[in-house]
Amino acid sequence: MILDAITPKQPRLLVADLDGTLLHDAEVFEDRFITQRSIDTINRAHDAGMQFAIATARPVSTGLQFAEKLPVDAVIYLNGALIDFDPAHSDFDLLTSGATPADENHLIKIGFSSRRACEVCLFLLDRMPGLKLGIVMNDVRYTNFDVRVYWKTQAFQYTNFHDVPEGVADKITIFPEPEQWNELRALIPPDFDISISEGVMWMLMNPQANKEHALHLLCERLDVPLEQTAAFGDDLIDINMMSESGRGVAVANANPKVLSIADEICPSNNEDGVAQWIEAQLG
């Protein structure tokens, strides 16, 4: 596939989604992977002066492994609910401790109280009994169902939403049936934004916890103008980030709505499309 609308000017900051974008597909979530070609290409770009960041819906437990393979200058986890500006000095325990770091430039956590999260979950269950939902906080999922239906390795605890610890929650996740979508949408409280991942998982988040806001924070902290960024994505939750960036690049396998707003289109995730686009910039 020929890369569309490539211009000669190199961006100063590359921001890439993981699933469906940088990672290759697999039969199960846990087996999705990044190729050596992508790793080598991003290292070349970094050596050439381009900064690189990951922007993923993944929590630390499944996203950190990819950050550790790449020369990342920042990592956006949980769609922007947790941003790490010093990945070289971060580890799993630090990122999932829930503690506010002394260095405010290091970690930013954008969430809401676990008490409020429980109120919302109980309200939704009262109106829609049997709804599968949970609260993500400090890399633990407090849910009313077995999350191994979707993820084999993520830590979870059953809850009735009366026993969730105090703290700052990252998001509420909901897995509605298609016929429940309209009813559910009408019940979402106004203090939450809705994102839908891969057409299956609804995420209720702080309105400031999104990839678009995180991109602005990255540009501010890394001293890079928005117009000198390139953002790569495939799903609906990537649209605003891509639209705000200097160059929004969709992989060929992206959702049709993502393709329609993209400035450029590169080959699919399974063809190392992001790597191919970067290689074209490097020459």
TORKOL-4160 file (C-alpha; in steps of 0.2 Angstrom, whole numbers, padded with zeros to 4 digits, m for minus):
283
<pt num="1" X="0000" Y="0000" Z="0000"/>
<pt num="2" X="0006" Y="0018" Z="m0004"/>
<pt num="3" X="0007" Y="0030" Z="0010"/>
<pt num="4" X="m0005" Y="0044" Z="0007"/>
<pt num="5" X="m0001" Y="0063" Z="0008"/>
<pt num="6" X="0017" Y="0061" Z="0015"/>
<pt num="7" X="0025" Y="0078" Z="0017"/>
<pt num="8" X="0044" Y="0080" Z="0019"/>
<pt num="9" X="0044" Y="0089" Z="0036"/>
<pt num="10" X="0047" Y="0077" Z="0050"/>
<pt num="11" X="0036" Y="0079" Z="0066"/>
<pt num="12" X="0045" Y="0082" Z="0083"/>
<pt num="13" X="0033" Y="0071" Z="0093"/>
<pt num="14" X="0025" Y="0054" Z="0088"/>
<pt num="15" X="0010" Y="0048" Z="0098"/>
<pt num="16" X="0004" Y="0030" Z="0095"/>
<pt num="17" X="m0011" Y="0020" Z="0101"/>
<pt num="18" X="m0007" Y="0002" Z="0104"/>
<pt num="19" X="m0021" Y="m0010" Z="0101"/>
<pt num="20" X="m0026" Y="m0011" Z="0082"/>
<pt num="21" X="m0012" Y="0002" Z="0078"/>
<pt num="22" X="0005" Y="m0002" Z="0084"/>
<pt num="23" X="0002" Y="m0020" Z="0090"/>
<pt num="24" X="m0002" Y="m0034" Z="0078"/>
<pt num="25" X="m0018" Y="m0044" Z="0081"/>
<pt num="26" X="m0019" Y="m0061" Z="0090"/>
<pt num="27" X="m0033" Y="m0073" Z="0094"/>
<pt num="28" X="m0033" Y="m0067" Z="0112"/>
<pt num="29" X="m0029" Y="m0050" Z="0120"/>
<pt num="30" X="m0014" Y="m0056" Z="0129"/>
<pt num="31" X="m0005" Y="m0062" Z="0113"/>
<pt num="32" X="m0005" Y="m0045" Z="0104"/>
<pt num="33" X="0012" Y="m0040" Z="0100"/>
<pt num="34" X="0024" Y="m0027" Z="0093"/>
<pt num="35" X="0037" Y="m0033" Z="0080"/>
<pt num="36" X="0055" Y="m0030" Z="0080"/>
<pt num="37" X="0053" Y="m0019" Z="0065"/>
<pt num="38" X="0042" Y="m0007" Z="0074"/>
<pt num="39" X="0054" Y="m0007" Z="0089"/>
<pt num="40" X="0069" Y="m0004" Z="0078"/>
<pt num="41" X="0061" Y="0010" Z="0068"/>
<pt num="42" X="0055" Y="0019" Z="0083"/>
<pt num="43" X="0072" Y="0019" Z="0090"/>
<pt num="44" X="0079" Y="0026" Z="0074"/>
<pt num="45" X="0066" Y="0040" Z="0075"/>
<pt num="46" X="0071" Y="0044" Z="0093"/>
<pt num="47" X="0089" Y="0044" Z="0088"/>
<pt num="48" X="0085" Y="0056" Z="0074"/>
<pt num="49" X="0077" Y="0068" Z="0087"/>
<pt num="50" X="0059" Y="0063" Z="0087"/>
<pt num="51" X="0051" Y="0061" Z="0104"/>
<pt num="52" X="0039" Y="0046" Z="0106"/>
<pt num="53" X="0024" Y="0043" Z="0117"/>
<pt num="54" X="0011" Y="0029" Z="0119"/>
<pt num="55" X="m0007" Y="0033" Z="0121"/>
<pt num="56" X="m0017" Y="0018" Z="0126"/>
<pt num="57" X="m0033" Y="0012" Z="0134"/>
<pt num="58" X="m0023" Y="m0001" Z="0143"/>
<pt num="59" X="m0019" Y="m0001" Z="0161"/>
<pt num="60" X="m0002" Y="m0002" Z="0168"/>
<pt num="61" X="m0003" Y="m0021" Z="0170"/>
<pt num="62" X="m0004" Y="m0024" Z="0151"/>
<pt num="63" X="0003" Y="m0008" Z="0144"/>
<pt num="64" X="0020" Y="m0006" Z="0154"/>
<pt num="65" X="0028" Y="m0021" Z="0145"/>
<pt num="66" X="0027" Y="m0011" Z="0128"/>
<pt num="67" X="0033" Y="0005" Z="0136"/>
<pt num="68" X="0048" Y="m0005" Z="0142"/>
<pt num="69" X="0052" Y="m0011" Z="0124"/>
<pt num="70" X="0052" Y="0007" Z="0117"/>
<pt num="71" X="0061" Y="0023" Z="0119"/>
<pt num="72" X="0046" Y="0032" Z="0127"/>
<pt num="73" X="0047" Y="0050" Z="0133"/>
<pt num="74" X="0029" Y="0048" Z="0140"/>
<pt num="75" X="0015" Y="0035" Z="0142"/>
<pt num="76" X="m0003" Y="0039" Z="0142"/>
<pt num="77" X="m0012" Y="0025" Z="0151"/>
<pt num="78" X="m0031" Y="0022" Z="0153"/>
<pt num="79" X="m0035" Y="0034" Z="0139"/>
<pt num="80" X="m0028" Y="0048" Z="0149"/>
<pt num="81" X="m0033" Y="0044" Z="0167"/>
<pt num="82" X="m0014" Y="0041" Z="0171"/>
<pt num="83" X="0000" Y="0050" Z="0162"/>
<pt num="84" X="0018" Y="0045" Z="0166"/>
<pt num="85" X="0031" Y="0059" Z="0161"/>
<pt num="86" X="0046" Y="0050" Z="0167"/>
<pt num="87" X="0045" Y="0032" Z="0161"/>
<pt num="88" X="0063" Y="0028" Z="0163"/>
<pt num="89" X="0061" Y="0030" Z="0182"/>
<pt num="90" X="0044" Y="0022" Z="0184"/>
<pt num="91" X="0040" Y="0004" Z="0188"/>
<pt num="92" X="0024" Y="m0006" Z="0191"/>
<pt num="93" X="0023" Y="m0003" Z="0210"/>
<pt num="94" X="0025" Y="0016" Z="0208"/>
<pt num="95" X="0012" Y="0017" Z="0194"/>
<pt num="96" X="m0001" Y="0007" Z="0203"/>
<pt num="97" X="0002" Y="0013" Z="0221"/>
<pt num="98" X="m0012" Y="0026" Z="0220"/>
<pt num="99" X="m0001" Y="0038" Z="0229"/>
<pt num="100" X="0002" Y="0056" Z="0223"/>
<pt num="101" X="0020" Y="0058" Z="0219"/>
<pt num="102" X="0030" Y="0072" Z="0226"/>
<pt num="103" X="0036" Y="0077" Z="0209"/>
<pt num="104" X="0020" Y="0083" Z="0201"/>
<pt num="105" X="0029" Y="0083" Z="0184"/>
<pt num="106" X="0031" Y="0064" Z="0185"/>
<pt num="107" X="0014" Y="0057" Z="0186"/>
<pt num="108" X="m0003" Y="0064" Z="0183"/>
<pt num="109" X="m0019" Y="0055" Z="0188"/>
<pt num="110" X="m0036" Y="0061" Z="0182"/>
<pt num="111" X="m0050" Y="0052" Z="0189"/>
<pt num="112" X="m0064" Y="0053" Z="0202"/>
<pt num="113" X="m0068" Y="0046" Z="0219"/>
<pt num="114" X="m0071" Y="0028" Z="0221"/>
<pt num="115" X="m0086" Y="0033" Z="0232"/>
<pt num="116" X="m0094" Y="0042" Z="0217"/>
<pt num="117" X="m0090" Y="0027" Z="0206"/>
<pt num="118" X="m0099" Y="0015" Z="0217"/>
<pt num="119" X="m0114" Y="0027" Z="0218"/>
<pt num="120" X="m0115" Y="0027" Z="0199"/>
<pt num="121" X="m0113" Y="0008" Z="0198"/>
<pt num="122" X="m0127" Y="0005" Z="0210"/>
<pt num="123" X="m0138" Y="0017" Z="0201"/>
<pt num="124" X="m0135" Y="0009" Z="0184"/>
<pt num="125" X="m0138" Y="m0009" Z="0192"/>
<pt num="126" X="m0154" Y="m0002" Z="0200"/>
<pt num="127" X="m0161" Y="0003" Z="0183"/>
<pt num="128" X="m0153" Y="m0011" Z="0173"/>
<pt num="129" X="m0151" Y="m0027" Z="0184"/>
<pt num="130" X="m0138" Y="m0039" Z="0177"/>
<pt num="131" X="m0128" Y="m0026" Z="0169"/>
<pt num="132" X="m0109" Y="m0031" Z="0168"/>
<pt num="133" X="m0099" Y="m0017" Z="0175"/>
<pt num="134" X="m0084" Y="m0013" Z="0186"/>
<pt num="135" X="m0072" Y="0000" Z="0193"/>
<pt num="136" X="m0054" Y="0001" Z="0188"/>
<pt num="137" X="m0043" Y="0008" Z="0202"/>
<pt num="138" X="m0024" Y="0006" Z="0205"/>
<pt num="139" X="m0024" Y="m0007" Z="0191"/>
<pt num="140" X="m0037" Y="m0018" Z="0200"/>
<pt num="141" X="m0054" Y="m0021" Z="0193"/>
<pt num="142" X="m0068" Y="m0021" Z="0206"/>
<pt num="143" X="m0082" Y="m0030" Z="0196"/>
<pt num="144" X="m0098" Y="m0039" Z="0197"/>
<pt num="145" X="m0093" Y="m0052" Z="0184"/>
<pt num="146" X="m0078" Y="m0063" Z="0180"/>
<pt num="147" X="m0066" Y="m0052" Z="0169"/>
<pt num="148" X="m0057" Y="m0067" Z="0163"/>
<pt num="149" X="m0071" Y="m0068" Z="0150"/>
<pt num="150" X="m0062" Y="m0054" Z="0142"/>
<pt num="151" X="m0044" Y="m0054" Z="0149"/>
<pt num="152" X="m0035" Y="m0069" Z="0156"/>
<pt num="153" X="m0022" Y="m0060" Z="0166"/>
<pt num="154" X="m0029" Y="m0044" Z="0174"/>
<pt num="155" X="m0032" Y="m0044" Z="0193"/>
<pt num="156" X="m0050" Y="m0042" Z="0198"/>
<pt num="157" X="m0060" Y="m0043" Z="0214"/>
<pt num="158" X="m0079" Y="m0047" Z="0215"/>
<pt num="159" X="m0089" Y="m0033" Z="0223"/>
<pt num="160" X="m0106" Y="m0028" Z="0227"/>
<pt num="161" X="m0100" Y="m0010" Z="0226"/>
<pt num="162" X="m0102" Y="m0007" Z="0244"/>
<pt num="163" X="m0084" Y="m0013" Z="0248"/>
<pt num="164" X="m0073" Y="m0004" Z="0236"/>
<pt num="165" X="m0058" Y="0004" Z="0245"/>
<pt num="166" X="m0057" Y="0023" Z="0246"/>
<pt num="167" X="m0046" Y="0031" Z="0233"/>
<pt num="168" X="m0046" Y="0039" Z="0216"/>
<pt num="169" X="m0054" Y="0028" Z="0202"/>
<pt num="170" X="m0048" Y="0028" Z="0184"/>
<pt num="171" X="m0064" Y="0023" Z="0175"/>
<pt num="172" X="m0080" Y="0013" Z="0176"/>
<pt num="173" X="m0081" Y="m0001" Z="0163"/>
<pt num="174" X="m0097" Y="m0008" Z="0156"/>
<pt num="175" X="m0100" Y="m0022" Z="0144"/>
<pt num="176" X="m0118" Y="m0019" Z="0138"/>
<pt num="177" X="m0127" Y="m0030" Z="0126"/>
<pt num="178" X="m0131" Y="m0021" Z="0109"/>
<pt num="179" X="m0149" Y="m0020" Z="0114"/>
<pt num="180" X="m0145" Y="m0011" Z="0130"/>
<pt num="181" X="m0135" Y="0003" Z="0122"/>
<pt num="182" X="m0149" Y="0016" Z="0120"/>
<pt num="183" X="m0156" Y="0014" Z="0138"/>
<pt num="184" X="m0139" Y="0014" Z="0145"/>
<pt num="185" X="m0133" Y="0030" Z="0136"/>
<pt num="186" X="m0148" Y="0039" Z="0143"/>
<pt num="187" X="m0143" Y="0034" Z="0161"/>
<pt num="188" X="m0125" Y="0040" Z="0161"/>
<pt num="189" X="m0123" Y="0055" Z="0173"/>
<pt num="190" X="m0117" Y="0071" Z="0166"/>
<pt num="191" X="m0101" Y="0072" Z="0176"/>
<pt num="192" X="m0094" Y="0057" Z="0166"/>
<pt num="193" X="m0089" Y="0056" Z="0147"/>
<pt num="194" X="m0092" Y="0040" Z="0138"/>
<pt num="195" X="m0079" Y="0031" Z="0127"/>
<pt num="196" X="m0082" Y="0015" Z="0118"/>
<pt num="197" X="m0068" Y="0003" Z="0114"/>
<pt num="198" X="m0068" Y="m0009" Z="0100"/>
<pt num="199" X="m0087" Y="m0008" Z="0099"/>
<pt num="200" X="m0088" Y="m0018" Z="0115"/>
<pt num="201" X="m0082" Y="m0010" Z="0131"/>
<pt num="202" X="m0090" Y="0007" Z="0137"/>
<pt num="203" X="m0078" Y="0017" Z="0148"/>
<pt num="204" X="m0085" Y="0031" Z="0159"/>
<pt num="205" X="m0071" Y="0043" Z="0164"/>
<pt num="206" X="m0067" Y="0061" Z="0170"/>
<pt num="207" X="m0071" Y="0072" Z="0156"/>
<pt num="208" X="m0052" Y="0078" Z="0157"/>
<pt num="209" X="m0046" Y="0060" Z="0155"/>
<pt num="210" X="m0045" Y="0058" Z="0137"/>
<pt num="211" X="m0031" Y="0056" Z="0124"/>
<pt num="212" X="m0034" Y="0074" Z="0117"/>
<pt num="213" X="m0031" Y="0082" Z="0134"/>
<pt num="214" X="m0016" Y="0071" Z="0137"/>
<pt num="215" X="m0009" Y="0076" Z="0120"/>
<pt num="216" X="m0010" Y="0094" Z="0125"/>
<pt num="217" X="m0001" Y="0090" Z="0142"/>
<pt num="218" X="0012" Y="0081" Z="0132"/>
<pt num="219" X="0015" Y="0096" Z="0121"/>
<pt num="220" X="0016" Y="0107" Z="0135"/>
<pt num="221" X="0028" Y="0096" Z="0146"/>
<pt num="222" X="0039" Y="0091" Z="0131"/>
<pt num="223" X="0039" Y="0109" Z="0123"/>
<pt num="224" X="0032" Y="0103" Z="0106"/>
<pt num="225" X="0019" Y="0113" Z="0097"/>
<pt num="226" X="0004" Y="0104" Z="0092"/>
<pt num="227" X="0007" Y="0107" Z="0074"/>
<pt num="228" X="0023" Y="0097" Z="0075"/>
<pt num="229" X="0015" Y="0081" Z="0081"/>
<pt num="230" X="0009" Y="0066" Z="0072"/>
<pt num="231" X="m0004" Y="0054" Z="0081"/>
<pt num="232" X="m0008" Y="0037" Z="0075"/>
<pt num="233" X="m0024" Y="0028" Z="0079"/>
<pt num="234" X="m0038" Y="0016" Z="0074"/>
<pt num="235" X="m0053" Y="0017" Z="0085"/>
<pt num="236" X="m0066" Y="0030" Z="0089"/>
<pt num="237" X="m0057" Y="0035" Z="0105"/>
<pt num="238" X="m0042" Y="0041" Z="0095"/>
<pt num="239" X="m0052" Y="0053" Z="0084"/>
<pt num="240" X="m0050" Y="0069" Z="0095"/>
<pt num="241" X="m0032" Y="0066" Z="0098"/>
<pt num="242" X="m0029" Y="0063" Z="0079"/>
<pt num="243" X="m0039" Y="0079" Z="0075"/>
<pt num="244" X="m0029" Y="0090" Z="0087"/>
<pt num="245" X="m0012" Y="0084" Z="0081"/>
<pt num="246" X="m0003" Y="0091" Z="0067"/>
<pt num="247" X="m0005" Y="0075" Z="0057"/>
<pt num="248" X="m0018" Y="0062" Z="0061"/>
<pt num="249" X="m0013" Y="0046" Z="0054"/>
<pt num="250" X="m0025" Y="0031" Z="0053"/>
<pt num="251" X="m0019" Y="0013" Z="0050"/>
<pt num="252" X="m0029" Y="0005" Z="0035"/>
<pt num="253" X="m0038" Y="m0006" Z="0047"/>
<pt num="254" X="m0046" Y="0008" Z="0057"/>
<pt num="255" X="m0064" Y="0011" Z="0060"/>
<pt num="256" X="m0072" Y="0020" Z="0045"/>
<pt num="257" X="m0075" Y="0035" Z="0055"/>
<pt num="258" X="m0057" Y="0036" Z="0060"/>
<pt num="259" X="m0052" Y="0034" Z="0041"/>
<pt num="260" X="m0064" Y="0048" Z="0037"/>
<pt num="261" X="m0056" Y="0061" Z="0048"/>
<pt num="262" X="m0037" Y="0056" Z="0046"/>
<pt num="263" X="m0025" Y="0067" Z="0037"/>
<pt num="264" X="m0015" Y="0052" Z="0031"/>
<pt num="265" X="m0018" Y="0034" Z="0030"/>
<pt num="266" X="m0004" Y="0021" Z="0032"/>
<pt num="267" X="m0004" Y="0002" Z="0030"/>
<pt num="268" X="m0013" Y="m0009" Z="0043"/>
<pt num="269" X="m0007" Y="m0013" Z="0060"/>
<pt num="270" X="m0003" Y="m0031" Z="0054"/>
<pt num="271" X="0008" Y="m0024" Z="0041"/>
<pt num="272" X="0018" Y="m0013" Z="0053"/>
<pt num="273" X="0010" Y="0003" Z="0046"/>
<pt num="274" X="0016" Y="0015" Z="0059"/>
<pt num="275" X="0034" Y="0009" Z="0056"/>
<pt num="276" X="0032" Y="0011" Z="0037"/>
<pt num="277" X="0026" Y="0028" Z="0039"/>
<pt num="278" X="0040" Y="0033" Z="0051"/>
<pt num="279" X="0053" Y="0025" Z="0039"/>
<pt num="280" X="0046" Y="0036" Z="0025"/>
<pt num="281" X="0049" Y="0051" Z="0036"/>
<pt num="282" X="0067" Y="0045" Z="0040"/>
<pt num="283" X="0071" Y="0042" Z="0021"/>
